[in-house]
Amino acid sequence: MKLRTFRHLWGITDSFDQVFPLIKNEGYDGIEYKGAAAASNPAFKGLLDQYGFKFIAQVHTIGETVKDHIESFKQIIQASLILNPILFNSQSGKDSWTVAQKHEFITAALAFEAEIGIPVAHEIHRGRITYNPWDTRDFLLAFEELKLCCDFSHWVCVCERLIDSEMEIIKLCAQRCIHLHSRVGYEQGPQVSDPRAPEYEAHLLAHERWWDIIWKTQKNNGNLISTLTPEFGPPEYQHTLPFTKTPVSDLWEICTWMNNRQKERFNQNK
């Protein structure tokens, strides 16, 4: 099994033609970005082709009703197909829906996924239908075709603890994980100020335990490729100093460090 890593464009303010060669030089295999925004940029596909990048299209469903979210899910995916994404990563639905409403959305999403023939990962994310471990477990048990992007940093924040207590759920998620976001969360937020800092060592090692379970499961299941994005975000996600709003760490350095660290760990353990 090989690891392909993807660079997100969240927080990048330079033009794509400036930043894509930098991303290539960092050794990434592809780009993860908002599908609709990428598709509306006439230069985007050419840059993907120029640098030999694979593409993961992000989907952010919007609206108030289940129907709204289903429609936006379909529209964003349909618009993104021109970029030949290898998969879609969707922040899906609303946490406040009833179980029946969440099931309605999942049923429609899975039907559309089958229609387009490209895998869709539903990202573990606060504010969405996957915002906690226990509901997500129930969805996975109810829908055999449901797939995940595992970003456990959100659950650490929601649960206000490292989630080793939910190891059976993590193992179930690993069976359905088709994409990984390697961000480190902590008890009071989804993103530590700097994963290199010694005060967050326990949090980093915990997340790596969970990611190792995913890699081991994927390998045992015969996967040929595993994908990862070191998705640390900019302010206001990123910690800043009061009054000046100066970031407390260098976001590019952190993403590069995390990408290189996980590639090295993966290659040591494969």
Backbone torsions as a table, in degrees:
resi	resn	phi	psi	omega
1	MET	NA	136.0	179.9
2	LYS	-109.3	149.5	176.8
3	LEU	-101.5	125.1	172.0
4	ARG	-109.1	127.7	179.9
5	THR	-109.8	146.5	-173.7
6	PHE	-124.1	142.6	177.7
7	ARG	-101.9	125.0	173.8
8	HIS	-78.0	160.2	-179.7
9	LEU	-109.7	9.2	178.3
10	TRP	-63.9	121.0	178.6
11	GLY	91.4	-7.2	179.0
12	ILE	-82.4	126.6	-178.4
13	THR	-106.8	-15.7	176.9
14	ASP	-71.1	159.0	178.0
15	SER	-66.5	154.4	-177.8
16	PHE	-62.3	-37.2	-179.4
17	ASP	-69.0	-19.4	173.7
18	GLN	-83.3	-38.7	-170.5
19	VAL	-89.2	-26.7	-177.8
20	PHE	-60.3	-43.4	177.2
21	PRO	-64.4	-31.1	176.6
22	LEU	-66.5	-41.0	178.0
23	ILE	-64.3	-40.8	177.7
24	LYS	-61.4	-42.4	-179.1
25	ASN	-66.5	-23.8	177.9
26	GLU	-79.4	-7.7	175.3
27	GLY	91.0	15.2	177.2
28	TYR	-74.0	154.4	179.3
29	ASP	-96.3	-14.3	-176.1
30	GLY	-171.3	-173.8	-176.1
31	ILE	-122.6	138.6	168.7
32	GLU	-115.4	125.1	-174.4
33	TYR	-158.4	163.8	179.2
34	LYS	-58.3	121.2	-173.1
35	GLY	-61.4	-45.4	-176.9
36	ALA	-66.8	-41.3	179.4
37	ALA	-65.5	-40.5	179.0
38	ALA	-64.5	-42.9	-177.4
39	ALA	-66.9	-28.6	-178.8
40	SER	-82.9	-7.5	178.6
41	ASN	-93.6	112.9	-173.8
42	PRO	-64.0	-19.7	-177.8
43	ALA	-93.1	-9.8	-168.4
44	PHE	-65.4	-48.9	-177.4
45	LYS	-63.5	-37.8	178.1
46	GLY	-62.6	-36.8	177.9
47	LEU	-69.7	-39.3	175.0
48	LEU	-57.6	-47.1	-178.9
49	ASP	-66.5	-40.9	-177.4
50	GLN	-59.8	-39.5	-176.4
51	TYR	-101.0	5.8	176.4
52	GLY	66.6	32.3	-176.7
53	PHE	-88.3	137.5	163.6
54	LYS	-76.2	163.9	-176.4
55	PHE	-132.8	132.6	170.0
56	ILE	-112.1	121.0	-176.9
57	ALA	-93.4	125.7	177.2
58	GLN	-86.1	141.7	177.6
59	VAL	-123.1	128.1	175.3
60	HIS	-122.7	102.8	-177.6
61	THR	-72.8	147.4	-174.9
62	ILE	-135.3	165.9	177.2
63	GLY	116.1	-177.2	-179.5
64	GLU	-103.8	-39.4	-174.5
65	THR	-96.8	164.6	175.1
66	VAL	-59.2	-41.6	179.5
67	LYS	-59.3	-42.8	178.3
68	ASP	-57.3	-46.8	-175.7
69	HIS	-69.6	-37.1	176.7
70	ILE	-63.8	-43.8	-179.1
71	GLU	-64.0	-43.1	-180.0
72	SER	-68.4	-36.1	175.6
73	PHE	-56.5	-49.0	-178.4
74	LYS	-68.2	-41.8	-177.1
75	GLN	-64.6	-43.8	-178.8
76	ILE	-66.2	-42.9	179.2
77	ILE	-63.8	-45.0	-179.1
78	GLN	-60.6	-41.2	179.9
79	ALA	-67.1	-28.9	-174.7
80	SER	-83.2	-13.9	-173.2
81	LEU	-60.9	-27.1	-179.5
82	ILE	-61.2	-20.9	-177.4
83	LEU	-92.9	2.4	178.3
84	ASN	52.6	53.8	-179.8
85	PRO	-65.8	147.5	176.3
86	ILE	-79.1	-23.6	173.9
87	LEU	-163.7	164.8	173.4
88	PHE	-109.3	139.7	175.0
89	ASN	-115.7	112.4	-169.8
90	SER	-112.1	127.6	164.7
91	GLN	-88.6	109.1	-160.0
92	SER	-113.9	128.9	168.5
93	GLY	69.4	-160.6	-175.7
94	LYS	-130.9	142.5	179.6
95	ASP	-66.2	-25.8	-173.1
96	SER	-82.3	-7.0	-179.6
97	TRP	-66.7	158.6	171.2
98	THR	-72.9	166.1	176.9
99	VAL	-58.5	-41.6	-179.5
100	ALA	-62.1	-40.7	178.7
101	GLN	-66.2	-40.6	178.5
102	LYS	-64.8	-39.9	177.4
103	HIS	-64.7	-38.0	178.3
104	GLU	-60.9	-44.2	178.9
105	PHE	-64.1	-47.9	-177.6
106	ILE	-60.3	-42.4	179.9
107	THR	-58.9	-45.9	179.8
108	ALA	-67.6	-40.0	-179.3
109	ALA	-64.6	-42.0	179.8
110	LEU	-66.8	-36.9	178.4
111	ALA	-64.6	-41.4	179.6
112	PHE	-70.5	-37.1	175.8
113	GLU	-58.9	-44.3	178.7
114	ALA	-63.0	-33.9	-179.0
115	GLU	-68.5	-41.2	-176.4
116	ILE	-85.0	-23.7	176.2
117	GLY	76.8	19.3	177.0
118	ILE	-122.1	134.1	-176.0
119	PRO	-62.8	143.5	175.3
120	VAL	-120.5	123.0	173.6
121	ALA	-98.9	129.7	175.8
122	HIS	-96.5	116.6	-169.5
123	GLU	-75.3	133.9	167.9
124	ILE	-62.5	117.2	-171.6
125	HIS	-158.0	139.3	173.7
126	ARG	-61.2	146.3	178.0
127	GLY	81.6	-4.7	-176.4
128	ARG	-115.9	-179.5	-175.3
129	ILE	-67.9	-17.8	-179.2
130	THR	-100.9	25.1	-168.9
131	TYR	-71.6	-15.4	178.0
132	ASN	-136.2	159.0	-175.4
133	PRO	-64.1	-36.8	-168.2
134	TRP	-77.2	-41.7	173.9
135	ASP	-63.5	-41.8	-179.7
136	THR	-62.1	-42.4	175.4
137	ARG	-55.6	-46.5	-177.3
138	ASP	-64.3	-37.8	177.3
139	PHE	-64.8	-42.2	-179.8
140	LEU	-63.7	-37.4	178.7
141	LEU	-71.8	-30.3	-177.7
142	ALA	-83.7	-26.8	-174.9
143	PHE	-127.5	104.2	-175.1
144	GLU	-66.2	-24.2	-176.7
145	GLU	-94.2	-1.7	-178.3
146	LEU	-70.8	129.7	-177.6
147	LYS	-120.0	156.3	-172.9
148	LEU	-124.0	151.9	154.7
149	CYS	-102.1	117.4	-175.4
150	CYS	-88.5	111.7	171.8
151	ASP	-125.1	86.1	-173.0
152	PHE	-70.5	-11.8	178.4
153	SER	-58.4	-33.1	179.4
154	HIS	-66.6	-42.2	-179.7
155	TRP	-68.3	-34.6	176.1
156	VAL	-60.3	-40.7	178.4
157	CYS	-69.1	-49.0	-177.9
158	VAL	-61.9	-43.5	-177.3
159	CYS	-83.5	-12.4	-177.9
160	GLU	56.6	39.3	176.9
161	ARG	-168.1	159.2	168.0
162	LEU	-68.0	138.9	-164.7
163	ILE	-100.5	33.6	173.9
164	ASP	-60.4	-23.5	177.5
165	SER	-66.0	-17.8	-178.0
166	GLU	-107.7	38.1	-173.3
167	MET	-61.6	-34.8	178.9
168	GLU	-64.8	-36.0	177.0
169	ILE	-70.2	-40.2	176.9
170	ILE	-59.4	-41.9	179.1
171	LYS	-65.4	-37.9	176.3
172	LEU	-65.4	-43.7	177.0
173	CYS	-59.3	-38.9	-179.8
174	ALA	-60.1	-33.6	178.7
175	GLN	-66.3	-24.8	-176.6
176	ARG	-111.8	3.1	-175.6
177	CYS	-77.7	123.2	175.4
178	ILE	-116.0	-0.4	176.4
179	HIS	-159.1	150.0	-175.1
180	LEU	-130.0	133.7	169.2
181	HIS	-104.7	115.8	-174.0
182	SER	-95.9	61.1	172.0
183	ARG	-102.2	149.6	-178.5
184	VAL	-106.6	122.5	175.9
185	GLY	-102.5	173.5	176.3
186	TYR	-142.4	179.8	-169.2
187	GLU	-62.0	-24.5	-176.2
188	GLN	-112.7	9.9	179.7
189	GLY	-177.3	163.9	-177.4
190	PRO	-86.4	2.0	-178.0
191	GLN	-150.2	116.1	174.9
192	VAL	-67.0	158.0	-177.6
193	SER	-65.4	-35.0	178.7
194	ASP	-161.8	112.7	-176.9
195	PRO	-67.1	-11.2	177.8
196	ARG	-81.9	-14.0	-174.2
197	ALA	-73.8	140.1	-177.4
198	PRO	-62.2	-28.5	-179.9
199	GLU	-68.0	-14.7	178.1
200	TYR	-111.3	15.7	-178.4
201	GLU	-60.2	-42.9	-179.3
202	ALA	-62.5	-36.4	179.9
203	HIS	-70.5	-42.1	177.2
204	LEU	-60.9	-48.1	-177.5
205	LEU	-65.9	-34.7	177.2
206	ALA	-64.0	-48.4	178.9
207	HIS	-60.6	-39.1	179.5
208	GLU	-66.8	-32.4	173.4
209	ARG	-59.5	-44.6	-177.8
210	TRP	-69.8	-38.1	177.7
211	TRP	-66.6	-35.7	177.8
212	ASP	-62.2	-36.4	177.1
213	ILE	-62.3	-41.9	177.9
214	ILE	-61.5	-49.5	-178.6
215	TRP	-61.8	-42.8	179.5
216	LYS	-62.9	-42.2	179.9
217	THR	-65.4	-45.5	179.1
218	GLN	-60.4	-42.8	179.1
219	LYS	-63.2	-44.9	179.7
220	ASN	-64.3	-28.1	179.4
221	ASN	-84.4	0.6	176.3
222	GLY	85.4	16.0	177.9
223	ASN	-64.0	139.7	177.0
224	LEU	-91.8	-26.4	-176.4
225	ILE	-132.7	139.6	167.8
226	SER	-122.4	141.9	-178.0
227	THR	-119.1	148.4	-175.3
228	LEU	-148.2	140.4	171.5
229	THR	-126.7	123.8	177.2
230	PRO	-81.5	76.4	-164.4
231	GLU	-87.6	69.6	168.5
232	PHE	-84.2	140.3	-173.4
233	GLY	-109.0	166.3	-178.3
234	PRO	-82.5	176.1	170.2
235	PRO	-55.4	143.4	5.4
236	GLU	-83.8	-0.9	175.0
237	TYR	-65.2	-43.8	-178.9
238	GLN	-77.9	142.0	177.8
239	HIS	-62.9	140.3	178.3
240	THR	-133.3	162.0	174.9
241	LEU	-76.5	145.2	178.2
242	PRO	-64.8	152.8	178.4
243	PHE	72.4	-53.9	-177.2
244	THR	-86.2	-22.2	-175.7
245	LYS	59.3	28.2	177.1
246	THR	-74.8	127.5	178.4
247	PRO	-58.5	141.6	-177.5
248	VAL	-82.1	-8.4	178.9
249	SER	-151.2	168.6	-177.8
250	ASP	-91.8	112.6	-173.7
251	LEU	-62.8	-42.3	-179.7
252	TRP	-61.9	-44.4	179.1
253	GLU	-60.3	-41.7	-178.4
254	ILE	-64.7	-45.9	179.8
255	CYS	-62.4	-42.6	178.3
256	THR	-63.2	-44.6	179.6
257	TRP	-61.2	-45.4	-178.9
258	MET	-66.1	-42.1	178.7
259	ASN	-59.3	-49.0	-178.6
260	ASN	-65.9	-39.5	-179.2
261	ARG	-63.8	-44.5	-177.4
262	GLN	-72.3	-33.9	174.5
263	LYS	-62.9	-42.4	178.9
264	GLU	-65.3	-43.9	179.5
265	ARG	-63.3	-43.1	-179.3
266	PHE	-60.7	-45.9	-178.0
267	ASN	-68.6	-29.0	177.2
268	GLN	-72.1	-30.0	-172.2
269	ASN	-103.4	-3.2	-175.6
270	LYS	-76.4	NA	NA
